[in-house]
Amino acid sequence: MSGWQSAARSETGKVRQRNEDALLAAADQGLWAIADGMGGHANGALASRSIIEGLSALQLNGTLEQRIAQVRTELVGLNQRLSQDLTLAADQQDSIMGSTVVVLLVEGVRGACLWAGDSRCYLWRDQRLFQLTRDHSLAQQLIDRHRYSAEQAAQHPASQALTRAVGATNDLELDTVEFDVRPGDCFLLCSDGIHQASPAAVLGAALKAPTPKRAADLLIDFVMQGPARDNLSAVVVRKMPSGVRQ
């Protein structure tokens, strides 16, 4: 798909032994995604890889709404398979098998984001940062339902527990947001290893970079300067300004 540039980068971090994140950057399909596996050992990596492999095999066509429906159908089917695998493995140690997912779709001058879990999508537009997704986590639930401040919610011992994920339950509930796309827009998909360690000012500064690759490198390098306790992944997607050739 012409008019778009993107770059993806993922690192294990300094503490985890395995990278359970998986990425997709398919500019020709107008499709980008991050899946952050959960469950420890091989299960999280298997779940996230299954999601990205399923999405990458899609041949998207039609309107944006039709493409959203194709992605949703694929993720619902993957959820059923992963939850069945979880049921079969329920008597085994480390039987949790699931993953977050965040998907960015573009078609013409329209875009959409679908997600479950706490991997995020941001938009950098006119020197302002917008968070397009809303975490499916206990922390966000405490903020929404019990009026905790973000700081209070973060102090809860289970604040990072997910309330939705692919494979976690028999029925998958995905949130969707649609929006107009403008030349110069820059999108960031990232796992929680990025956004939990990066203030909004850092995210915005990185997305000002001249290329998506430079932006992704700035984000990863910033987090790697700290403890980097989690896997960290970023996909940066930019709509080229009118008249600019790739």
Biotite code that builds the C-alpha atoms (Angstrom):
import biotite.structure as struc

atoms = struc.array([
    struc.Atom([0.000, 0.000, 0.000], chain_id="A", res_id=1, res_name="MET", atom_name="CA", element="C"),
    struc.Atom([1.715, 3.172, -1.200], chain_id="A", res_id=2, res_name="SER", atom_name="CA", element="C"),
    struc.Atom([2.166, 6.227, 0.941], chain_id="A", res_id=3, res_name="GLY", atom_name="CA", element="C"),
    struc.Atom([3.099, 4.402, 4.136], chain_id="A", res_id=4, res_name="TRP", atom_name="CA", element="C"),
    struc.Atom([6.379, 3.744, 5.914], chain_id="A", res_id=5, res_name="GLN", atom_name="CA", element="C"),
    struc.Atom([6.791, 1.458, 8.905], chain_id="A", res_id=6, res_name="SER", atom_name="CA", element="C"),
    struc.Atom([9.420, -0.165, 11.093], chain_id="A", res_id=7, res_name="ALA", atom_name="CA", element="C"),
    struc.Atom([9.265, -2.787, 13.830], chain_id="A", res_id=8, res_name="ALA", atom_name="CA", element="C"),
    struc.Atom([11.670, -3.768, 16.590], chain_id="A", res_id=9, res_name="ARG", atom_name="CA", element="C"),
    struc.Atom([11.464, -6.117, 19.550], chain_id="A", res_id=10, res_name="SER", atom_name="CA", element="C"),
    struc.Atom([13.888, -6.922, 22.379], chain_id="A", res_id=11, res_name="GLU", atom_name="CA", element="C"),
    struc.Atom([13.822, -9.433, 25.216], chain_id="A", res_id=12, res_name="THR", atom_name="CA", element="C"),
    struc.Atom([14.920, -6.870, 27.796], chain_id="A", res_id=13, res_name="GLY", atom_name="CA", element="C"),
    struc.Atom([17.328, -7.386, 30.680], chain_id="A", res_id=14, res_name="LYS", atom_name="CA", element="C"),
    struc.Atom([15.385, -9.777, 32.926], chain_id="A", res_id=15, res_name="VAL", atom_name="CA", element="C"),
    struc.Atom([13.205, -12.148, 30.887], chain_id="A", res_id=16, res_name="ARG", atom_name="CA", element="C"),
    struc.Atom([14.864, -15.172, 29.332], chain_id="A", res_id=17, res_name="GLN", atom_name="CA", element="C"),
    struc.Atom([12.376, -15.433, 26.465], chain_id="A", res_id=18, res_name="ARG", atom_name="CA", element="C"),
    struc.Atom([10.761, -12.838, 24.220], chain_id="A", res_id=19, res_name="ASN", atom_name="CA", element="C"),
    struc.Atom([7.019, -13.581, 24.212], chain_id="A", res_id=20, res_name="GLU", atom_name="CA", element="C"),
    struc.Atom([6.167, -10.607, 21.977], chain_id="A", res_id=21, res_name="ASP", atom_name="CA", element="C"),
    struc.Atom([5.457, -11.059, 18.263], chain_id="A", res_id=22, res_name="ALA", atom_name="CA", element="C"),
    struc.Atom([5.141, -8.346, 15.608], chain_id="A", res_id=23, res_name="LEU", atom_name="CA", element="C"),
    struc.Atom([3.587, -7.820, 12.193], chain_id="A", res_id=24, res_name="LEU", atom_name="CA", element="C"),
    struc.Atom([4.371, -5.011, 9.761], chain_id="A", res_id=25, res_name="ALA", atom_name="CA", element="C"),
    struc.Atom([2.568, -5.611, 6.447], chain_id="A", res_id=26, res_name="ALA", atom_name="CA", element="C"),
    struc.Atom([2.395, -2.192, 4.819], chain_id="A", res_id=27, res_name="ALA", atom_name="CA", element="C"),
    struc.Atom([1.244, -3.741, 1.541], chain_id="A", res_id=28, res_name="ASP", atom_name="CA", element="C"),
    struc.Atom([-1.903, -4.933, 3.349], chain_id="A", res_id=29, res_name="GLN", atom_name="CA", element="C"),
    struc.Atom([-2.324, -1.803, 5.456], chain_id="A", res_id=30, res_name="GLY", atom_name="CA", element="C"),
    struc.Atom([-1.977, -4.079, 8.489], chain_id="A", res_id=31, res_name="LEU", atom_name="CA", element="C"),
    struc.Atom([0.252, -3.868, 11.555], chain_id="A", res_id=32, res_name="TRP", atom_name="CA", element="C"),
    struc.Atom([0.026, -5.689, 14.887], chain_id="A", res_id=33, res_name="ALA", atom_name="CA", element="C"),
    struc.Atom([1.677, -6.562, 18.188], chain_id="A", res_id=34, res_name="ILE", atom_name="CA", element="C"),
    struc.Atom([0.857, -9.573, 20.352], chain_id="A", res_id=35, res_name="ALA", atom_name="CA", element="C"),
    struc.Atom([2.310, -9.848, 23.880], chain_id="A", res_id=36, res_name="ASP", atom_name="CA", element="C"),
    struc.Atom([2.154, -13.427, 25.134], chain_id="A", res_id=37, res_name="GLY", atom_name="CA", element="C"),
    struc.Atom([1.261, -14.399, 28.684], chain_id="A", res_id=38, res_name="MET", atom_name="CA", element="C"),
    struc.Atom([1.673, -17.645, 30.544], chain_id="A", res_id=39, res_name="GLY", atom_name="CA", element="C"),
    struc.Atom([5.375, -18.116, 30.974], chain_id="A", res_id=40, res_name="GLY", atom_name="CA", element="C"),
    struc.Atom([7.706, -20.658, 29.419], chain_id="A", res_id=41, res_name="HIS", atom_name="CA", element="C"),
    struc.Atom([6.674, -21.621, 25.879], chain_id="A", res_id=42, res_name="ALA", atom_name="CA", element="C"),
    struc.Atom([2.942, -20.881, 26.162], chain_id="A", res_id=43, res_name="ASN", atom_name="CA", element="C"),
    struc.Atom([3.059, -17.098, 25.893], chain_id="A", res_id=44, res_name="GLY", atom_name="CA", element="C"),
    struc.Atom([5.406, -17.188, 22.932], chain_id="A", res_id=45, res_name="ALA", atom_name="CA", element="C"),
    struc.Atom([3.229, -19.817, 21.229], chain_id="A", res_id=46, res_name="LEU", atom_name="CA", element="C"),
    struc.Atom([0.064, -17.757, 21.722], chain_id="A", res_id=47, res_name="ALA", atom_name="CA", element="C"),
    struc.Atom([1.541, -14.509, 20.408], chain_id="A", res_id=48, res_name="SER", atom_name="CA", element="C"),
    struc.Atom([3.196, -16.243, 17.469], chain_id="A", res_id=49, res_name="ARG", atom_name="CA", element="C"),
    struc.Atom([-0.072, -17.988, 16.563], chain_id="A", res_id=50, res_name="SER", atom_name="CA", element="C"),
    struc.Atom([-1.868, -14.637, 16.476], chain_id="A", res_id=51, res_name="ILE", atom_name="CA", element="C"),
    struc.Atom([0.707, -12.946, 14.275], chain_id="A", res_id=52, res_name="ILE", atom_name="CA", element="C"),
    struc.Atom([0.936, -15.941, 11.923], chain_id="A", res_id=53, res_name="GLU", atom_name="CA", element="C"),
    struc.Atom([-2.849, -15.979, 11.584], chain_id="A", res_id=54, res_name="GLY", atom_name="CA", element="C"),
    struc.Atom([-3.035, -12.263, 10.856], chain_id="A", res_id=55, res_name="LEU", atom_name="CA", element="C"),
    struc.Atom([-0.136, -12.359, 8.397], chain_id="A", res_id=56, res_name="SER", atom_name="CA", element="C"),
    struc.Atom([-1.887, -15.086, 6.372], chain_id="A", res_id=57, res_name="ALA", atom_name="CA", element="C"),
    struc.Atom([-4.931, -12.890, 5.756], chain_id="A", res_id=58, res_name="LEU", atom_name="CA", element="C"),
    struc.Atom([-5.547, -11.486, 2.302], chain_id="A", res_id=59, res_name="GLN", atom_name="CA", element="C"),
    struc.Atom([-7.508, -8.381, 3.206], chain_id="A", res_id=60, res_name="LEU", atom_name="CA", element="C"),
    struc.Atom([-9.891, -6.846, 0.702], chain_id="A", res_id=61, res_name="ASN", atom_name="CA", element="C"),
    struc.Atom([-12.948, -4.646, 0.486], chain_id="A", res_id=62, res_name="GLY", atom_name="CA", element="C"),
    struc.Atom([-13.891, -1.619, 2.576], chain_id="A", res_id=63, res_name="THR", atom_name="CA", element="C"),
    struc.Atom([-12.377, -0.800, 5.945], chain_id="A", res_id=64, res_name="LEU", atom_name="CA", element="C"),
    struc.Atom([-15.445, -2.268, 7.650], chain_id="A", res_id=65, res_name="GLU", atom_name="CA", element="C"),
    struc.Atom([-14.992, -5.511, 5.689], chain_id="A", res_id=66, res_name="GLN", atom_name="CA", element="C"),
    struc.Atom([-11.316, -5.646, 6.632], chain_id="A", res_id=67, res_name="ARG", atom_name="CA", element="C"),
    struc.Atom([-12.186, -5.100, 10.292], chain_id="A", res_id=68, res_name="ILE", atom_name="CA", element="C"),
    struc.Atom([-14.636, -8.001, 10.042], chain_id="A", res_id=69, res_name="ALA", atom_name="CA", element="C"),
    struc.Atom([-11.946, -10.241, 8.501], chain_id="A", res_id=70, res_name="GLN", atom_name="CA", element="C"),
    struc.Atom([-9.484, -9.454, 11.289], chain_id="A", res_id=71, res_name="VAL", atom_name="CA", element="C"),
    struc.Atom([-12.146, -9.893, 13.958], chain_id="A", res_id=72, res_name="ARG", atom_name="CA", element="C"),
    struc.Atom([-13.173, -13.286, 12.545], chain_id="A", res_id=73, res_name="THR", atom_name="CA", element="C"),
    struc.Atom([-9.549, -14.438, 12.502], chain_id="A", res_id=74, res_name="GLU", atom_name="CA", element="C"),
    struc.Atom([-8.926, -13.359, 16.103], chain_id="A", res_id=75, res_name="LEU", atom_name="CA", element="C"),
    struc.Atom([-12.153, -14.950, 17.355], chain_id="A", res_id=76, res_name="VAL", atom_name="CA", element="C"),
    struc.Atom([-11.144, -18.223, 15.686], chain_id="A", res_id=77, res_name="GLY", atom_name="CA", element="C"),
    struc.Atom([-7.662, -18.031, 17.205], chain_id="A", res_id=78, res_name="LEU", atom_name="CA", element="C"),
    struc.Atom([-9.206, -17.351, 20.617], chain_id="A", res_id=79, res_name="ASN", atom_name="CA", element="C"),
    struc.Atom([-11.294, -20.502, 20.352], chain_id="A", res_id=80, res_name="GLN", atom_name="CA", element="C"),
    struc.Atom([-8.274, -22.599, 19.416], chain_id="A", res_id=81, res_name="ARG", atom_name="CA", element="C"),
    struc.Atom([-6.094, -21.163, 22.170], chain_id="A", res_id=82, res_name="LEU", atom_name="CA", element="C"),
    struc.Atom([-8.799, -21.515, 24.823], chain_id="A", res_id=83, res_name="SER", atom_name="CA", element="C"),
    struc.Atom([-9.321, -25.130, 23.762], chain_id="A", res_id=84, res_name="GLN", atom_name="CA", element="C"),
    struc.Atom([-5.586, -25.739, 24.093], chain_id="A", res_id=85, res_name="ASP", atom_name="CA", element="C"),
    struc.Atom([-5.787, -24.201, 27.559], chain_id="A", res_id=86, res_name="LEU", atom_name="CA", element="C"),
    struc.Atom([-8.627, -26.545, 28.537], chain_id="A", res_id=87, res_name="THR", atom_name="CA", element="C"),
    struc.Atom([-6.655, -29.583, 27.345], chain_id="A", res_id=88, res_name="LEU", atom_name="CA", element="C"),
    struc.Atom([-3.603, -28.441, 29.330], chain_id="A", res_id=89, res_name="ALA", atom_name="CA", element="C"),
    struc.Atom([-5.496, -27.425, 32.475], chain_id="A", res_id=90, res_name="ALA", atom_name="CA", element="C"),
    struc.Atom([-4.000, -30.210, 34.577], chain_id="A", res_id=91, res_name="ASP", atom_name="CA", element="C"),
    struc.Atom([-0.459, -29.275, 33.591], chain_id="A", res_id=92, res_name="GLN", atom_name="CA", element="C"),
    struc.Atom([1.863, -26.801, 35.235], chain_id="A", res_id=93, res_name="GLN", atom_name="CA", element="C"),
    struc.Atom([2.005, -23.358, 33.562], chain_id="A", res_id=94, res_name="ASP", atom_name="CA", element="C"),
    struc.Atom([-1.255, -24.059, 31.743], chain_id="A", res_id=95, res_name="SER", atom_name="CA", element="C"),
    struc.Atom([-2.040, -20.383, 31.064], chain_id="A", res_id=96, res_name="ILE", atom_name="CA", element="C"),
    struc.Atom([-1.906, -19.669, 27.331], chain_id="A", res_id=97, res_name="MET", atom_name="CA", element="C"),
    struc.Atom([-2.947, -16.290, 26.019], chain_id="A", res_id=98, res_name="GLY", atom_name="CA", element="C"),
    struc.Atom([-1.828, -13.013, 24.522], chain_id="A", res_id=99, res_name="SER", atom_name="CA", element="C"),
    struc.Atom([-2.742, -9.394, 24.170], chain_id="A", res_id=100, res_name="THR", atom_name="CA", element="C"),
    struc.Atom([-3.258, -8.095, 20.652], chain_id="A", res_id=101, res_name="VAL", atom_name="CA", element="C"),
    struc.Atom([-3.399, -4.637, 19.106], chain_id="A", res_id=102, res_name="VAL", atom_name="CA", element="C"),
    struc.Atom([-4.037, -4.259, 15.374], chain_id="A", res_id=103, res_name="VAL", atom_name="CA", element="C"),
    struc.Atom([-3.825, -1.182, 13.159], chain_id="A", res_id=104, res_name="LEU", atom_name="CA", element="C"),
    struc.Atom([-5.710, -1.244, 9.831], chain_id="A", res_id=105, res_name="LEU", atom_name="CA", element="C"),
    struc.Atom([-5.725, 1.453, 7.146], chain_id="A", res_id=106, res_name="VAL", atom_name="CA", element="C"),
    struc.Atom([-7.667, 1.727, 3.911], chain_id="A", res_id=107, res_name="GLU", atom_name="CA", element="C"),
    struc.Atom([-7.543, 4.968, 1.969], chain_id="A", res_id=108, res_name="GLY", atom_name="CA", element="C"),
    struc.Atom([-8.165, 7.907, 4.283], chain_id="A", res_id=109, res_name="VAL", atom_name="CA", element="C"),
    struc.Atom([-9.682, 5.756, 7.051], chain_id="A", res_id=110, res_name="ARG", atom_name="CA", element="C"),
    struc.Atom([-8.080, 3.689, 9.772], chain_id="A", res_id=111, res_name="GLY", atom_name="CA", element="C"),
    struc.Atom([-9.092, 1.446, 12.642], chain_id="A", res_id=112, res_name="ALA", atom_name="CA", element="C"),
    struc.Atom([-7.590, -0.142, 15.705], chain_id="A", res_id=113, res_name="CYS", atom_name="CA", element="C"),
    struc.Atom([-8.745, -3.410, 17.307], chain_id="A", res_id=114, res_name="LEU", atom_name="CA", element="C"),
    struc.Atom([-7.401, -4.668, 20.604], chain_id="A", res_id=115, res_name="TRP", atom_name="CA", element="C"),
    struc.Atom([-7.694, -6.884, 23.660], chain_id="A", res_id=116, res_name="ALA", atom_name="CA", element="C"),
    struc.Atom([-5.364, -6.445, 26.636], chain_id="A", res_id=117, res_name="GLY", atom_name="CA", element="C"),
    struc.Atom([-2.876, -3.706, 27.451], chain_id="A", res_id=118, res_name="ASP", atom_name="CA", element="C"),
    struc.Atom([-0.795, -3.414, 24.287], chain_id="A", res_id=119, res_name="SER", atom_name="CA", element="C"),
    struc.Atom([-1.480, 0.076, 22.994], chain_id="A", res_id=120, res_name="ARG", atom_name="CA", element="C"),
    struc.Atom([-1.901, 2.208, 19.887], chain_id="A", res_id=121, res_name="CYS", atom_name="CA", element="C"),
    struc.Atom([-0.947, 5.888, 19.916], chain_id="A", res_id=122, res_name="TYR", atom_name="CA", element="C"),
    struc.Atom([-1.368, 8.597, 17.293], chain_id="A", res_id=123, res_name="LEU", atom_name="CA", element="C"),
    struc.Atom([1.090, 11.469, 16.892], chain_id="A", res_id=124, res_name="TRP", atom_name="CA", element="C"),
    struc.Atom([-0.618, 14.308, 15.029], chain_id="A", res_id=125, res_name="ARG", atom_name="CA", element="C"),
    struc.Atom([0.086, 18.051, 14.895], chain_id="A", res_id=126, res_name="ASP", atom_name="CA", element="C"),
    struc.Atom([2.726, 17.731, 17.622], chain_id="A", res_id=127, res_name="GLN", atom_name="CA", element="C"),
    struc.Atom([0.252, 16.074, 19.999], chain_id="A", res_id=128, res_name="ARG", atom_name="CA", element="C"),
    struc.Atom([0.104, 12.514, 21.321], chain_id="A", res_id=129, res_name="LEU", atom_name="CA", element="C"),
    struc.Atom([-3.239, 10.700, 21.483], chain_id="A", res_id=130, res_name="PHE", atom_name="CA", element="C"),
    struc.Atom([-3.772, 7.280, 23.061], chain_id="A", res_id=131, res_name="GLN", atom_name="CA", element="C"),
    struc.Atom([-6.298, 5.504, 20.831], chain_id="A", res_id=132, res_name="LEU", atom_name="CA", element="C"),
    struc.Atom([-6.676, 2.361, 22.942], chain_id="A", res_id=133, res_name="THR", atom_name="CA", element="C"),
    struc.Atom([-7.809, 1.864, 26.515], chain_id="A", res_id=134, res_name="ARG", atom_name="CA", element="C"),
    struc.Atom([-6.123, -0.868, 28.554], chain_id="A", res_id=135, res_name="ASP", atom_name="CA", element="C"),
    struc.Atom([-8.081, -3.975, 29.473], chain_id="A", res_id=136, res_name="HIS", atom_name="CA", element="C"),
    struc.Atom([-6.393, -4.279, 32.859], chain_id="A", res_id=137, res_name="SER", atom_name="CA", element="C"),
    struc.Atom([-7.279, -4.220, 36.532], chain_id="A", res_id=138, res_name="LEU", atom_name="CA", element="C"),
    struc.Atom([-5.541, -0.860, 36.857], chain_id="A", res_id=139, res_name="ALA", atom_name="CA", element="C"),
    struc.Atom([-7.801, 0.712, 34.218], chain_id="A", res_id=140, res_name="GLN", atom_name="CA", element="C"),
    struc.Atom([-10.832, -0.949, 35.806], chain_id="A", res_id=141, res_name="GLN", atom_name="CA", element="C"),
    struc.Atom([-9.954, 0.600, 39.168], chain_id="A", res_id=142, res_name="LEU", atom_name="CA", element="C"),
    struc.Atom([-9.691, 4.011, 37.502], chain_id="A", res_id=143, res_name="ILE", atom_name="CA", element="C"),
    struc.Atom([-12.958, 3.655, 35.572], chain_id="A", res_id=144, res_name="ASP", atom_name="CA", element="C"),
    struc.Atom([-15.149, 1.984, 38.178], chain_id="A", res_id=145, res_name="ARG", atom_name="CA", element="C"),
    struc.Atom([-13.694, 3.037, 41.511], chain_id="A", res_id=146, res_name="HIS", atom_name="CA", element="C"),
    struc.Atom([-12.281, 6.439, 40.606], chain_id="A", res_id=147, res_name="ARG", atom_name="CA", element="C"),
    struc.Atom([-8.741, 5.594, 41.585], chain_id="A", res_id=148, res_name="TYR", atom_name="CA", element="C"),
    struc.Atom([-6.062, 7.939, 40.347], chain_id="A", res_id=149, res_name="SER", atom_name="CA", element="C"),
    struc.Atom([-3.535, 6.447, 37.928], chain_id="A", res_id=150, res_name="ALA", atom_name="CA", element="C"),
    struc.Atom([-0.966, 6.511, 40.730], chain_id="A", res_id=151, res_name="GLU", atom_name="CA", element="C"),
    struc.Atom([-3.295, 4.735, 43.176], chain_id="A", res_id=152, res_name="GLN", atom_name="CA", element="C"),
    struc.Atom([-4.227, 2.096, 40.619], chain_id="A", res_id=153, res_name="ALA", atom_name="CA", element="C"),
    struc.Atom([-0.572, 1.423, 39.815], chain_id="A", res_id=154, res_name="ALA", atom_name="CA", element="C"),
    struc.Atom([0.097, 0.658, 43.480], chain_id="A", res_id=155, res_name="GLN", atom_name="CA", element="C"),
    struc.Atom([-2.460, -2.161, 43.577], chain_id="A", res_id=156, res_name="HIS", atom_name="CA", element="C"),
    struc.Atom([-0.592, -5.499, 43.804], chain_id="A", res_id=157, res_name="PRO", atom_name="CA", element="C"),
    struc.Atom([-2.525, -6.918, 40.837], chain_id="A", res_id=158, res_name="ALA", atom_name="CA", element="C"),
    struc.Atom([-2.641, -3.708, 38.781], chain_id="A", res_id=159, res_name="SER", atom_name="CA", element="C"),
    struc.Atom([-1.081, -5.330, 35.722], chain_id="A", res_id=160, res_name="GLN", atom_name="CA", element="C"),
    struc.Atom([-3.555, -8.229, 35.625], chain_id="A", res_id=161, res_name="ALA", atom_name="CA", element="C"),
    struc.Atom([-5.415, -8.322, 32.309], chain_id="A", res_id=162, res_name="LEU", atom_name="CA", element="C"),
    struc.Atom([-9.204, -8.327, 32.091], chain_id="A", res_id=163, res_name="THR", atom_name="CA", element="C"),
    struc.Atom([-9.167, -9.398, 28.423], chain_id="A", res_id=164, res_name="ARG", atom_name="CA", element="C"),
    struc.Atom([-6.750, -11.394, 26.284], chain_id="A", res_id=165, res_name="ALA", atom_name="CA", element="C"),
    struc.Atom([-6.860, -13.720, 23.291], chain_id="A", res_id=166, res_name="VAL", atom_name="CA", element="C"),
    struc.Atom([-7.108, -17.282, 24.608], chain_id="A", res_id=167, res_name="GLY", atom_name="CA", element="C"),
    struc.Atom([-8.000, -16.320, 28.175], chain_id="A", res_id=168, res_name="ALA", atom_name="CA", element="C"),
    struc.Atom([-11.726, -17.117, 27.930], chain_id="A", res_id=169, res_name="THR", atom_name="CA", element="C"),
    struc.Atom([-14.076, -18.913, 25.557], chain_id="A", res_id=170, res_name="ASN", atom_name="CA", element="C"),
    struc.Atom([-15.549, -15.641, 24.261], chain_id="A", res_id=171, res_name="ASP", atom_name="CA", element="C"),
    struc.Atom([-13.257, -12.902, 22.972], chain_id="A", res_id=172, res_name="LEU", atom_name="CA", element="C"),
    struc.Atom([-14.382, -9.296, 23.319], chain_id="A", res_id=173, res_name="GLU", atom_name="CA", element="C"),
    struc.Atom([-12.459, -6.870, 21.106], chain_id="A", res_id=174, res_name="LEU", atom_name="CA", element="C"),
    struc.Atom([-12.702, -3.108, 21.264], chain_id="A", res_id=175, res_name="ASP", atom_name="CA", element="C"),
    struc.Atom([-12.572, -1.121, 18.018], chain_id="A", res_id=176, res_name="THR", atom_name="CA", element="C"),
    struc.Atom([-12.015, 2.539, 17.238], chain_id="A", res_id=177, res_name="VAL", atom_name="CA", element="C"),
    struc.Atom([-12.195, 4.084, 13.752], chain_id="A", res_id=178, res_name="GLU", atom_name="CA", element="C"),
    struc.Atom([-10.724, 7.402, 12.639], chain_id="A", res_id=179, res_name="PHE", atom_name="CA", element="C"),
    struc.Atom([-9.707, 9.561, 9.703], chain_id="A", res_id=180, res_name="ASP", atom_name="CA", element="C"),
    struc.Atom([-6.094, 9.342, 8.538], chain_id="A", res_id=181, res_name="VAL", atom_name="CA", element="C"),
    struc.Atom([-4.164, 12.465, 7.544], chain_id="A", res_id=182, res_name="ARG", atom_name="CA", element="C"),
    struc.Atom([-0.837, 12.890, 5.742], chain_id="A", res_id=183, res_name="PRO", atom_name="CA", element="C"),
    struc.Atom([1.937, 13.128, 8.322], chain_id="A", res_id=184, res_name="GLY", atom_name="CA", element="C"),
    struc.Atom([0.113, 11.008, 10.924], chain_id="A", res_id=185, res_name="ASP", atom_name="CA", element="C"),
    struc.Atom([2.406, 8.707, 12.883], chain_id="A", res_id=186, res_name="CYS", atom_name="CA", element="C"),
    struc.Atom([1.104, 5.671, 14.776], chain_id="A", res_id=187, res_name="PHE", atom_name="CA", element="C"),
    struc.Atom([2.835, 3.676, 17.496], chain_id="A", res_id=188, res_name="LEU", atom_name="CA", element="C"),
    struc.Atom([1.862, 0.143, 18.444], chain_id="A", res_id=189, res_name="LEU", atom_name="CA", element="C"),
    struc.Atom([3.678, -1.021, 21.564], chain_id="A", res_id=190, res_name="CYS", atom_name="CA", element="C"),
    struc.Atom([3.660, -3.675, 24.258], chain_id="A", res_id=191, res_name="SER", atom_name="CA", element="C"),
    struc.Atom([3.454, -2.700, 27.922], chain_id="A", res_id=192, res_name="ASP", atom_name="CA", element="C"),
    struc.Atom([7.207, -3.098, 28.205], chain_id="A", res_id=193, res_name="GLY", atom_name="CA", element="C"),
    struc.Atom([7.406, 0.180, 26.258], chain_id="A", res_id=194, res_name="ILE", atom_name="CA", element="C"),
    struc.Atom([4.543, 2.270, 27.586], chain_id="A", res_id=195, res_name="HIS", atom_name="CA", element="C"),
    struc.Atom([4.990, 1.389, 31.258], chain_id="A", res_id=196, res_name="GLN", atom_name="CA", element="C"),
    struc.Atom([8.597, 2.553, 31.115], chain_id="A", res_id=197, res_name="ALA", atom_name="CA", element="C"),
    struc.Atom([8.168, 5.597, 28.856], chain_id="A", res_id=198, res_name="SER", atom_name="CA", element="C"),
    struc.Atom([6.525, 8.893, 29.847], chain_id="A", res_id=199, res_name="PRO", atom_name="CA", element="C"),
    struc.Atom([4.299, 10.518, 27.247], chain_id="A", res_id=200, res_name="ALA", atom_name="CA", element="C"),
    struc.Atom([6.991, 13.126, 26.576], chain_id="A", res_id=201, res_name="ALA", atom_name="CA", element="C"),
    struc.Atom([9.421, 10.362, 25.598], chain_id="A", res_id=202, res_name="VAL", atom_name="CA", element="C"),
    struc.Atom([6.877, 8.751, 23.270], chain_id="A", res_id=203, res_name="LEU", atom_name="CA", element="C"),
    struc.Atom([6.165, 12.059, 21.587], chain_id="A", res_id=204, res_name="GLY", atom_name="CA", element="C"),
    struc.Atom([9.829, 12.963, 21.225], chain_id="A", res_id=205, res_name="ALA", atom_name="CA", element="C"),
    struc.Atom([10.551, 9.619, 19.562], chain_id="A", res_id=206, res_name="ALA", atom_name="CA", element="C"),
    struc.Atom([7.645, 9.940, 17.132], chain_id="A", res_id=207, res_name="LEU", atom_name="CA", element="C"),
    struc.Atom([9.054, 13.260, 15.928], chain_id="A", res_id=208, res_name="LYS", atom_name="CA", element="C"),
    struc.Atom([12.007, 11.349, 14.465], chain_id="A", res_id=209, res_name="ALA", atom_name="CA", element="C"),
    struc.Atom([12.531, 11.603, 10.706], chain_id="A", res_id=210, res_name="PRO", atom_name="CA", element="C"),
    struc.Atom([11.900, 7.912, 10.008], chain_id="A", res_id=211, res_name="THR", atom_name="CA", element="C"),
    struc.Atom([9.841, 5.134, 11.630], chain_id="A", res_id=212, res_name="PRO", atom_name="CA", element="C"),
    struc.Atom([13.019, 3.090, 12.146], chain_id="A", res_id=213, res_name="LYS", atom_name="CA", element="C"),
    struc.Atom([14.668, 5.935, 14.020], chain_id="A", res_id=214, res_name="ARG", atom_name="CA", element="C"),
    struc.Atom([11.552, 6.375, 16.159], chain_id="A", res_id=215, res_name="ALA", atom_name="CA", element="C"),
    struc.Atom([11.424, 2.661, 17.067], chain_id="A", res_id=216, res_name="ALA", atom_name="CA", element="C"),
    struc.Atom([15.134, 2.652, 17.894], chain_id="A", res_id=217, res_name="ASP", atom_name="CA", element="C"),
    struc.Atom([14.796, 5.706, 20.133], chain_id="A", res_id=218, res_name="LEU", atom_name="CA", element="C"),
    struc.Atom([11.973, 4.070, 22.106], chain_id="A", res_id=219, res_name="LEU", atom_name="CA", element="C"),
    struc.Atom([13.726, 0.722, 22.538], chain_id="A", res_id=220, res_name="ILE", atom_name="CA", element="C"),
    struc.Atom([17.040, 2.357, 23.427], chain_id="A", res_id=221, res_name="ASP", atom_name="CA", element="C"),
    struc.Atom([15.361, 4.577, 26.030], chain_id="A", res_id=222, res_name="PHE", atom_name="CA", element="C"),
    struc.Atom([13.773, 1.612, 27.812], chain_id="A", res_id=223, res_name="VAL", atom_name="CA", element="C"),
    struc.Atom([16.977, -0.416, 27.611], chain_id="A", res_id=224, res_name="MET", atom_name="CA", element="C"),
    struc.Atom([18.763, 2.320, 29.549], chain_id="A", res_id=225, res_name="GLN", atom_name="CA", element="C"),
    struc.Atom([16.551, 1.427, 32.521], chain_id="A", res_id=226, res_name="GLY", atom_name="CA", element="C"),
    struc.Atom([15.728, -1.901, 34.224], chain_id="A", res_id=227, res_name="PRO", atom_name="CA", element="C"),
    struc.Atom([13.896, -3.263, 31.124], chain_id="A", res_id=228, res_name="ALA", atom_name="CA", element="C"),
    struc.Atom([12.191, -5.941, 33.205], chain_id="A", res_id=229, res_name="ARG", atom_name="CA", element="C"),
    struc.Atom([9.761, -6.923, 30.455], chain_id="A", res_id=230, res_name="ASP", atom_name="CA", element="C"),
    struc.Atom([9.929, -7.705, 26.742], chain_id="A", res_id=231, res_name="ASN", atom_name="CA", element="C"),
    struc.Atom([9.628, -4.517, 24.736], chain_id="A", res_id=232, res_name="LEU", atom_name="CA", element="C"),
    struc.Atom([8.252, -4.110, 21.235], chain_id="A", res_id=233, res_name="SER", atom_name="CA", element="C"),
    struc.Atom([7.365, -1.183, 19.004], chain_id="A", res_id=234, res_name="ALA", atom_name="CA", element="C"),
    struc.Atom([5.857, -0.808, 15.535], chain_id="A", res_id=235, res_name="VAL", atom_name="CA", element="C"),
    struc.Atom([5.943, 2.726, 14.122], chain_id="A", res_id=236, res_name="VAL", atom_name="CA", element="C"),
    struc.Atom([3.767, 3.554, 11.112], chain_id="A", res_id=237, res_name="VAL", atom_name="CA", element="C"),
    struc.Atom([3.773, 6.855, 9.234], chain_id="A", res_id=238, res_name="ARG", atom_name="CA", element="C"),
    struc.Atom([1.503, 8.247, 6.529], chain_id="A", res_id=239, res_name="LYS", atom_name="CA", element="C"),
    struc.Atom([3.788, 10.118, 4.159], chain_id="A", res_id=240, res_name="MET", atom_name="CA", element="C"),
    struc.Atom([2.953, 13.786, 3.577], chain_id="A", res_id=241, res_name="PRO", atom_name="CA", element="C"),
    struc.Atom([1.464, 14.595, 0.178], chain_id="A", res_id=242, res_name="SER", atom_name="CA", element="C"),
    struc.Atom([4.073, 14.914, -2.523], chain_id="A", res_id=243, res_name="GLY", atom_name="CA", element="C"),
    struc.Atom([6.766, 13.027, -0.587], chain_id="A", res_id=244, res_name="VAL", atom_name="CA", element="C"),
    struc.Atom([8.068, 9.917, -2.301], chain_id="A", res_id=245, res_name="ARG", atom_name="CA", element="C"),
    struc.Atom([9.139, 6.845, -0.359], chain_id="A", res_id=246, res_name="GLN", atom_name="CA", element="C"),
])
